[in-house]
Amino acid sequence: MSKRSPFLTTFTALLLAGCTSGPDFVKPDKPTSTAYTPEALAPQTSSATGPGGAAQTFVPEKDIPGEWWTLFQSQQLDTLVREAMQANPDVDAAQAALRQARENFFAQQGSLFPTLSANGSGQQQLASPAAQGQVGSGTIFGVTAASVNISYAPDVFGGVRRQVESKEALAEVQRFQLEATYLTLTSNVVVAAINLASLQAQIDATKGIIAILNNSLSVVRRQFDLGGASRADVLAQEAALTQTQATLPPLEKQLALQRNQLMRLVGRTPDQDRGESFDLAKLKLPQELPLSLPSTLVEQRPDVRAAEAQLRSASADIGVAVSNQMPQFTISGLLGFTSGGIATMLMPGTGVWSVGLGIAQTVFDGGRLDSQRKAAIAAYERAAAQYRGVVLSAFQDVANALRALQADADTLRAQVAAEQTAAASLRLSEQQYQLGAVNYLILLNAQQTYQTAVINRLRAQAARYSDTAALFQALGGGWWNRNDVDPKSMGKPSRFTLPPVQDIRLPRAGH
């Protein structure tokens, strides 16, 4: 029975054990909170008449549809969102970033395998006659060699496996950043459409108010001609009219800027605007709203999932740093032939081979490797703090959306009542002024109150739609019910293939 060297036995044991340096990643604990606000919110919002006035009910743990924007029941809105998902360059960039991260992951996996290379050479050499103690032209002879070389660095302490783990986690980061891109994009398109509808309604309402003020100006002028009004009354009405007319250009400017933003979102230039328009009255307000538990929210939010994957990558990097402090093993081997020419290469006696084992251990490096390990630990602690910050922001987003839904529903109800009161007051003031029962200041005040009430009501209606979109965004947008990732972006490892022919560049003759 042959005796094995103690070193070989130890090395084999280490190789088979396959230990992995550094800490194993542990998922962060899920939040223990059961609510988003200190007090229980009403299960249903208040209601009001008109567009956006429906009462909305919160349904705990209701699943979020992947195409949540279709709940507004607008075919035109659905078409724009789909166009944005296909044509927006931010989506293409996110898909490419995922492909890059996945290929880096596959490349790192290749480090777990031996490297096999083939080498060949041929030389013609002239032996100097003087070196041989002869007189003449010398001897020309050839040297031909061919070999297959293998090199392998056994992952004894798991450093390479930790590198693979880190790259895989970074690919997961890009995976969820892609989902975050889709979530932000779809939400922005929906909000842009709501803003367009609101601005157009405000412009139409302002034009209607201008018509009312024009009619009132005609009445005041007739009263002035009849001696029932002063010149000051006419000037005051003209001032009210021009002030209202002055509010129209800024609204039109906002409308144009909003349209330009929408074109950017759907991947068009401003001159490619096709004139899409939206009407708040034709947008249905979803009456049942999902409300995920906090423990579920961390699984639904793409930014939280990306932060968790970043934390996993940082944890694996600690293992890489620890492994770098351990002995590094390498195995190499060569099998080939060498002879005086191709014809004699395979003849007996031309074969060559070698096998080698190398071990390297850093003895002194001025503390570099230890500092790198400490830096990796600090990076993990930073990633952990950032993860907690992202979770807190997610809770804040949901809480803000819930508060806005409740408060803006109450606001709309009050604004609708205020507009109705202002409209009745204006009608009465117009009638009484024409009869001479009230002075002009009462009419002017009624006009201004009505104008403010109409604009505030329109803005309150738009806010209810925007709040709804904000809640869907805050809850993650239902990406788990969609297939956003292009299969090509996931890629596949190709460990045992040669490069494509078109990628091989041979040197040209004469170069």
C-alpha positions as CSV (number, residue, x, y, z in Angstrom):
1,M,0.0,0.0,0.0
2,S,1.5,3.3,-1.1
3,K,1.9,6.1,1.3
4,R,0.4,9.5,0.4
5,S,2.1,12.7,1.3
6,P,0.5,14.6,4.2
7,F,0.3,17.7,2.0
8,L,-1.5,15.9,-0.8
9,T,-4.0,14.4,1.7
10,T,-4.6,17.9,3.2
11,F,-5.0,19.5,-0.2
12,T,-7.5,16.8,-1.3
13,A,-9.5,17.2,1.8
14,L,-9.7,21.0,1.4
15,L,-10.7,20.6,-2.3
16,L,-13.5,18.1,-1.5
17,A,-14.8,20.1,1.5
18,G,-15.4,23.1,-0.7
19,C,-15.8,25.5,2.1
20,T,-17.1,29.0,1.4
21,S,-15.5,32.0,3.1
22,G,-17.4,34.9,4.6
23,P,-20.9,35.0,5.9
24,D,-23.9,33.4,4.3
25,F,-26.5,35.9,3.2
26,V,-29.6,36.2,5.4
27,K,-32.6,38.0,4.1
28,P,-33.6,41.0,6.2
29,D,-36.5,40.4,8.6
30,K,-39.9,41.5,7.3
31,P,-41.5,44.5,8.9
32,T,-43.5,43.8,12.0
33,S,-45.8,46.8,11.4
34,T,-49.4,46.0,10.5
35,A,-50.5,49.5,9.3
36,Y,-49.2,52.6,7.6
37,T,-50.8,55.2,9.9
38,P,-50.9,55.6,13.7
39,E,-54.7,55.6,13.7
40,A,-57.0,53.4,11.7
41,L,-58.2,55.1,8.5
42,A,-61.8,54.9,7.3
43,P,-62.3,51.9,5.1
44,Q,-64.0,54.1,2.5
45,T,-63.5,57.6,1.2
46,S,-66.2,60.2,1.0
47,S,-68.0,60.8,-2.3
48,A,-69.1,63.7,-4.4
49,T,-71.1,64.3,-7.5
50,G,-69.4,64.6,-10.9
51,P,-66.3,63.0,-12.4
52,G,-63.8,61.6,-9.8
53,G,-66.4,61.8,-7.1
54,A,-67.1,58.1,-6.5
55,A,-66.4,56.7,-3.1
56,Q,-63.4,54.4,-3.0
57,T,-63.1,51.3,-0.7
58,F,-59.8,49.9,0.5
59,V,-59.6,46.1,0.1
60,P,-56.8,44.6,2.2
61,E,-54.5,42.1,0.4
62,K,-56.3,42.6,-2.9
63,D,-54.0,41.6,-5.7
64,I,-52.8,44.3,-8.1
65,P,-53.4,43.7,-11.7
66,G,-50.3,43.9,-13.9
67,E,-52.1,46.4,-16.2
68,W,-53.6,48.4,-13.4
69,W,-54.1,51.5,-15.6
70,T,-56.9,49.7,-17.5
71,L,-59.0,50.2,-14.4
72,F,-59.5,53.8,-15.6
73,Q,-61.4,52.2,-18.5
74,S,-59.8,54.4,-21.2
75,Q,-58.8,52.7,-24.4
76,Q,-56.8,55.7,-25.4
77,L,-54.8,55.7,-22.1
78,D,-54.2,52.0,-22.5
79,T,-52.9,52.5,-26.0
80,L,-50.5,55.3,-24.9
81,V,-49.1,53.2,-22.0
82,R,-48.5,50.2,-24.2
83,E,-46.7,52.5,-26.7
84,A,-44.5,53.9,-24.0
85,M,-43.6,50.4,-22.8
86,Q,-42.5,49.6,-26.3
87,A,-40.8,52.8,-27.4
88,N,-39.5,54.6,-24.4
89,P,-35.6,54.6,-24.5
90,D,-35.3,54.2,-20.7
91,V,-36.9,50.8,-21.0
92,D,-34.4,49.8,-23.7
93,A,-31.5,51.0,-21.5
94,A,-32.8,49.0,-18.6
95,Q,-33.1,45.9,-20.7
96,A,-29.6,46.4,-21.9
97,A,-28.3,46.9,-18.4
98,L,-29.9,43.6,-17.4
99,R,-28.3,41.8,-20.3
100,Q,-24.9,43.2,-19.4
101,A,-25.3,42.2,-15.7
102,R,-26.4,38.7,-16.7
103,E,-23.4,38.2,-19.1
104,N,-21.1,39.4,-16.4
105,F,-22.6,36.8,-14.1
106,F,-22.1,34.0,-16.7
107,A,-18.5,35.2,-17.3
108,Q,-17.8,35.0,-13.6
109,Q,-19.2,31.4,-13.5
110,G,-16.6,30.5,-16.1
111,S,-14.0,31.1,-13.4
112,L,-15.2,27.9,-11.7
113,F,-13.9,25.8,-14.6
114,P,-10.4,24.9,-15.8
115,T,-8.9,26.8,-18.7
116,L,-7.8,24.7,-21.6
117,S,-5.7,26.2,-24.3
118,A,-3.9,24.9,-27.4
119,N,-0.5,26.2,-28.5
120,G,1.6,25.5,-31.6
121,S,4.8,26.9,-32.9
122,G,7.2,26.3,-35.7
123,Q,10.7,27.8,-36.2
124,Q,13.6,27.6,-38.7
125,Q,16.9,28.3,-37.0
126,L,20.4,28.7,-38.3
127,A,23.3,27.3,-36.2
128,S,26.4,29.4,-36.6
129,P,29.3,27.3,-37.9
130,A,31.7,29.2,-35.5
131,A,29.6,28.1,-32.6
132,Q,30.0,24.5,-33.8
133,G,33.8,24.8,-34.4
134,Q,33.3,24.5,-38.1
135,V,33.9,26.5,-41.3
136,G,31.1,26.9,-43.7
137,S,27.6,28.3,-44.1
138,G,26.2,26.7,-40.9
139,T,23.3,24.3,-40.3
140,I,19.6,25.1,-40.8
141,F,17.2,23.1,-38.7
142,G,13.5,23.3,-37.7
143,V,11.9,23.2,-34.3
144,T,8.2,22.4,-34.2
145,A,6.1,22.2,-31.0
146,A,2.4,21.6,-30.2
147,S,0.8,21.3,-26.8
148,V,-2.5,21.4,-24.9
149,N,-2.3,23.3,-21.6
150,I,-4.7,23.2,-18.7
151,S,-4.7,25.5,-15.8
152,Y,-7.1,25.4,-12.8
153,A,-7.4,27.4,-9.6
154,P,-9.4,25.2,-7.2
155,D,-11.9,27.3,-5.3
156,V,-10.8,25.8,-2.0
157,F,-12.0,28.6,0.2
158,G,-15.0,29.6,-1.9
159,G,-13.8,33.0,-3.0
160,V,-14.8,32.4,-6.7
161,R,-18.2,31.1,-5.6
162,R,-18.7,34.3,-3.6
163,Q,-17.7,36.3,-6.7
164,V,-20.3,34.4,-8.7
165,E,-22.9,35.0,-5.9
166,S,-22.1,38.7,-6.0
167,K,-22.4,39.0,-9.8
168,E,-25.7,37.1,-9.6
169,A,-27.0,39.5,-7.0
170,L,-26.0,42.5,-9.1
171,A,-27.9,40.9,-12.0
172,E,-30.9,40.8,-9.7
173,V,-30.4,44.5,-8.9
174,Q,-30.7,45.3,-12.6
175,R,-33.7,42.9,-12.9
176,F,-35.7,44.9,-10.3
177,Q,-34.4,48.3,-11.6
178,L,-36.0,47.3,-14.9
179,E,-39.3,46.7,-13.1
180,A,-38.9,50.1,-11.3
181,T,-38.4,51.7,-14.8
182,Y,-41.6,50.1,-16.0
183,L,-43.4,51.2,-12.8
184,T,-42.2,54.8,-13.0
185,L,-43.0,55.0,-16.8
186,T,-46.5,53.7,-16.6
187,S,-47.3,55.9,-13.6
188,N,-45.9,58.9,-15.3
189,V,-48.0,58.3,-18.5
190,V,-51.2,57.9,-16.5
191,V,-50.5,61.1,-14.4
192,A,-49.6,63.0,-17.6
193,A,-52.9,62.0,-19.2
194,I,-54.8,63.1,-16.1
195,N,-52.9,66.4,-16.1
196,L,-53.8,66.9,-19.7
197,A,-57.4,66.4,-19.0
198,S,-57.3,68.7,-16.0
199,L,-55.5,71.5,-17.8
200,Q,-57.8,71.3,-20.8
201,A,-60.8,71.4,-18.5
202,Q,-59.4,74.5,-16.7
203,I,-58.8,76.2,-20.1
204,D,-62.4,75.4,-21.1
205,A,-63.7,76.6,-17.8
206,T,-61.6,79.8,-18.0
207,K,-63.0,80.5,-21.4
208,G,-66.5,80.0,-20.1
209,I,-65.8,82.4,-17.2
210,I,-64.4,85.0,-19.7
211,A,-67.7,84.7,-21.6
212,I,-69.6,85.4,-18.3
213,L,-67.4,88.4,-17.6
214,N,-68.0,89.7,-21.1
215,N,-71.7,89.5,-20.6
216,S,-71.4,91.2,-17.3
217,L,-69.3,94.0,-18.9
218,S,-72.0,94.6,-21.4
219,V,-74.6,94.9,-18.6
220,V,-72.4,97.3,-16.6
221,R,-71.8,99.4,-19.7
222,R,-75.6,99.6,-20.3
223,Q,-76.1,100.5,-16.7
224,F,-73.4,103.2,-17.1
225,D,-75.1,104.6,-20.2
226,L,-78.4,104.7,-18.3
227,G,-76.7,106.4,-15.3
228,G,-77.1,103.3,-13.1
229,A,-73.4,102.6,-12.8
230,S,-70.3,104.6,-12.4
231,R,-67.2,104.8,-14.6
232,A,-65.4,103.1,-11.8
233,D,-67.8,100.1,-12.1
234,V,-67.0,99.8,-15.8
235,L,-63.3,99.9,-15.2
236,A,-63.5,97.4,-12.4
237,Q,-65.4,94.9,-14.6
238,E,-62.9,95.5,-17.5
239,A,-60.0,94.8,-15.0
240,A,-61.7,91.6,-13.8
241,L,-62.1,90.5,-17.5
242,T,-58.5,91.2,-18.4
243,Q,-57.2,89.5,-15.3
244,T,-59.1,86.4,-16.1
245,Q,-57.9,86.5,-19.7
246,A,-54.3,86.8,-18.4
247,T,-54.7,83.4,-16.7
248,L,-55.4,81.7,-20.0
249,P,-51.8,81.8,-21.6
250,P,-50.1,80.2,-18.5
251,L,-52.7,77.4,-18.7
252,E,-52.1,76.9,-22.4
253,K,-48.3,76.9,-21.7
254,Q,-48.7,74.2,-19.1
255,L,-50.8,72.2,-21.5
256,A,-48.2,72.4,-24.2
257,L,-45.4,71.5,-21.8
258,Q,-47.4,68.5,-20.5
259,R,-48.0,67.3,-24.0
260,N,-44.3,67.5,-24.7
261,Q,-43.6,65.5,-21.6
262,L,-46.1,62.9,-22.7
263,M,-44.5,62.7,-26.1
264,R,-41.1,62.0,-24.4
265,L,-42.7,59.3,-22.3
266,V,-44.1,57.5,-25.3
267,G,-40.9,57.8,-27.3
268,R,-42.0,60.5,-29.7
269,T,-40.6,63.9,-30.5
270,P,-42.9,66.9,-29.8
271,D,-43.6,67.4,-33.6
272,Q,-45.0,63.8,-33.6
273,D,-47.9,64.8,-31.4
274,R,-51.1,63.1,-32.8
275,G,-53.4,65.3,-30.8
276,E,-54.5,62.7,-28.2
277,S,-56.9,64.3,-25.7
278,F,-58.4,63.2,-22.4
279,D,-61.6,64.1,-20.6
280,L,-61.9,63.6,-16.8
281,A,-65.6,62.8,-17.3
282,K,-64.6,59.8,-19.5
283,L,-62.1,58.4,-17.0
284,K,-63.6,56.0,-14.5
285,L,-62.3,56.2,-11.0
286,P,-61.6,52.7,-9.6
287,Q,-63.9,52.1,-6.7
288,E,-62.0,49.2,-5.1
289,L,-58.4,49.9,-4.1
290,P,-55.8,47.3,-3.0
291,L,-54.1,47.7,0.3
292,S,-51.1,45.4,0.8
293,L,-49.8,44.5,4.3
294,P,-46.4,46.0,5.2
295,S,-44.9,42.5,5.2
296,T,-46.1,42.0,1.6
297,L,-45.1,45.5,0.5
298,V,-41.3,44.7,0.8
299,E,-41.8,41.8,-1.7
300,Q,-43.8,44.0,-4.1
301,R,-41.7,47.1,-4.3
302,P,-39.0,46.8,-7.0
303,D,-36.8,49.4,-5.3
304,V,-36.9,47.4,-2.0
305,R,-36.1,44.1,-3.9
306,A,-33.2,45.9,-5.7
307,A,-31.8,47.1,-2.4
308,E,-32.0,43.6,-1.0
309,A,-30.1,42.2,-3.9
310,Q,-27.5,44.9,-3.5
311,L,-27.2,43.9,0.2
312,R,-26.7,40.3,-0.9
313,S,-23.9,41.3,-3.3
314,A,-22.2,43.3,-0.5
315,S,-22.4,40.2,1.8
316,A,-20.8,38.0,-0.9
317,D,-18.0,40.6,-1.4
318,I,-17.0,40.1,2.3
319,G,-16.4,36.4,1.5
320,V,-14.3,37.4,-1.5
321,A,-12.2,39.6,0.7
322,V,-11.8,36.9,3.3
323,S,-10.8,34.3,0.6
324,N,-8.1,36.6,-0.7
325,Q,-6.4,36.3,2.6
326,M,-6.2,32.5,2.4
327,P,-3.7,30.5,0.5
328,Q,-4.2,30.4,-3.3
329,F,-3.8,27.1,-5.1
330,T,-3.2,26.5,-8.8
331,I,-2.9,23.4,-10.8
332,S,-1.3,23.3,-14.3
333,G,-0.6,20.6,-16.8
334,L,0.8,20.3,-20.3
335,L,0.7,17.6,-22.9
336,G,2.4,18.0,-26.3
337,F,5.0,17.1,-28.8
338,T,8.2,18.8,-29.9
339,S,10.4,17.8,-32.8
340,G,12.6,19.0,-35.7
341,G,9.7,19.2,-38.1
342,I,6.0,18.5,-38.6
343,A,6.8,15.1,-40.3
344,T,8.5,13.8,-37.2
345,M,6.2,15.4,-34.6
346,L,4.3,12.1,-33.8
347,M,7.3,9.9,-33.8
348,P,8.3,8.1,-30.6
349,G,10.3,10.2,-28.2
350,T,8.8,13.5,-29.2
351,G,6.2,13.7,-26.5
352,V,6.4,16.1,-23.6
353,W,4.3,16.6,-20.5
354,S,4.3,18.4,-17.2
355,V,2.1,18.6,-14.1
356,G,2.4,21.3,-11.5
357,L,0.8,22.4,-8.3
358,G,1.3,25.9,-7.0
359,I,0.5,27.5,-3.6
360,A,0.8,31.2,-2.8
361,Q,0.2,32.8,0.5
362,T,0.6,36.5,1.2
363,V,3.0,37.0,4.1
364,F,3.2,40.8,4.2
365,D,1.3,43.4,2.2
366,G,1.2,46.4,4.6
367,G,-2.3,45.5,5.7
368,R,-3.8,45.8,2.2
369,L,-5.9,42.6,2.3
370,D,-7.1,43.2,5.8
371,S,-8.1,46.7,4.9
372,Q,-10.0,45.4,1.9
373,R,-11.9,43.0,4.1
374,K,-12.8,45.8,6.5
375,A,-13.9,47.9,3.6
376,A,-16.1,45.1,2.4
377,I,-17.7,44.9,5.8
378,A,-18.3,48.7,5.8
379,A,-19.8,48.4,2.3
380,Y,-22.2,45.7,3.6
381,E,-23.2,47.9,6.6
382,R,-23.8,50.8,4.2
383,A,-26.0,48.6,2.0
384,A,-27.9,47.4,5.0
385,A,-28.6,51.0,6.1
386,Q,-29.6,51.9,2.5
387,Y,-32.0,49.0,2.5
388,R,-33.7,50.2,5.7
389,G,-34.0,53.6,4.2
390,V,-35.6,52.3,1.1
391,V,-38.1,50.3,3.2
392,L,-39.0,53.5,5.2
393,S,-39.5,55.4,2.0
394,A,-41.8,52.7,0.7
395,F,-43.9,52.9,3.9
396,Q,-43.9,56.7,3.5
397,D,-45.1,56.5,-0.1
398,V,-48.1,54.3,0.8
399,A,-49.0,56.4,3.9
400,N,-48.8,59.6,1.8
401,A,-51.0,58.0,-0.9
402,L,-53.6,56.9,1.7
403,R,-53.7,60.3,3.3
404,A,-54.1,62.0,0.0
405,L,-56.9,59.7,-1.1
406,Q,-58.9,60.4,2.1
407,A,-58.1,64.1,2.2
408,D,-58.6,64.9,-1.5
409,A,-61.9,63.0,-1.5
410,D,-63.1,65.3,1.3
411,T,-61.7,68.3,-0.6
412,L,-63.5,67.4,-3.7
413,R,-66.8,67.1,-1.8
414,A,-66.3,70.5,-0.3
415,Q,-65.2,72.1,-3.6
416,V,-68.3,70.7,-5.4
417,A,-70.5,72.2,-2.7
418,A,-68.5,75.5,-2.8
419,E,-69.0,75.7,-6.6
420,Q,-72.7,75.0,-6.4
421,T,-73.0,77.8,-3.8
422,A,-70.9,80.2,-5.8
423,A,-72.9,79.5,-9.0
424,A,-76.2,80.2,-7.1
425,S,-74.7,83.3,-5.6
426,L,-73.5,84.6,-9.0
427,R,-76.9,84.0,-10.7
428,L,-78.7,85.9,-7.8
429,S,-76.2,88.7,-7.9
430,E,-76.6,89.1,-11.7
431,Q,-80.4,89.3,-11.4
432,Q,-80.3,91.7,-8.5
433,Y,-77.7,93.9,-10.1
434,Q,-79.8,94.2,-13.3
435,L,-82.7,95.2,-11.1
436,G,-80.5,97.7,-9.2
437,A,-81.0,95.8,-5.9
438,V,-77.3,95.4,-5.2
439,N,-74.2,97.4,-6.0
440,Y,-71.5,96.4,-8.4
441,L,-69.0,95.2,-5.8
442,I,-71.3,92.4,-4.8
443,L,-71.6,91.2,-8.4
444,L,-67.8,91.4,-8.9
445,N,-67.2,89.5,-5.7
446,A,-69.6,86.8,-6.8
447,Q,-67.9,86.5,-10.2
448,Q,-64.5,86.1,-8.6
449,T,-65.7,83.5,-6.1
450,Y,-67.3,81.5,-8.8
451,Q,-64.2,81.6,-10.9
452,T,-62.0,80.4,-8.1
453,A,-64.5,77.6,-7.1
454,V,-64.7,76.2,-10.7
455,I,-60.9,76.0,-11.0
456,N,-60.5,74.5,-7.5
457,R,-63.2,71.9,-8.3
458,L,-61.4,70.8,-11.5
459,R,-58.1,70.5,-9.7
460,A,-59.7,68.5,-6.9
461,Q,-61.2,66.1,-9.5
462,A,-57.8,65.5,-11.1
463,A,-56.2,65.0,-7.7
464,R,-58.5,62.0,-7.1
465,Y,-57.3,60.3,-10.2
466,S,-53.7,61.1,-9.6
467,D,-53.9,59.9,-6.0
468,T,-55.2,56.6,-7.2
469,A,-52.3,56.2,-9.6
470,A,-49.9,57.1,-6.8
471,L,-51.3,54.3,-4.6
472,F,-50.9,51.7,-7.3
473,Q,-47.3,53.0,-7.9
474,A,-46.6,53.0,-4.1
475,L,-47.8,49.3,-3.8
476,G,-45.5,48.1,-6.6
477,G,-47.7,48.3,-9.7
478,G,-48.4,44.6,-10.1
479,W,-45.2,43.8,-12.0
480,W,-45.4,40.2,-10.8
481,N,-48.5,39.8,-13.0
482,R,-46.7,41.0,-16.1
483,N,-43.8,39.7,-18.2
484,D,-41.7,42.8,-18.5
485,V,-38.3,41.1,-19.0
486,D,-37.3,40.4,-22.5
487,P,-36.1,36.7,-22.6
488,K,-33.0,37.9,-24.5
489,S,-32.1,40.0,-21.5
490,M,-31.8,36.9,-19.3
491,G,-29.3,35.3,-21.7
492,K,-27.8,31.9,-21.1
493,P,-24.3,30.7,-20.3
494,S,-22.2,29.4,-23.2
495,R,-19.2,27.8,-21.5
496,F,-18.1,25.4,-24.2
497,T,-18.5,27.3,-27.4
498,L,-16.0,28.9,-29.7
499,P,-16.4,32.6,-30.7
500,P,-18.5,33.3,-33.8
501,V,-16.5,33.2,-37.0
502,Q,-17.2,36.9,-37.7
503,D,-15.5,37.8,-34.4
504,I,-12.3,36.1,-35.3
505,R,-9.8,38.5,-36.9
506,L,-6.7,36.8,-38.4
507,P,-3.6,39.0,-39.3
508,R,-3.3,39.9,-42.9
509,A,-0.2,39.0,-44.9
510,G,2.5,41.6,-44.7
511,H,1.4,42.8,-41.3
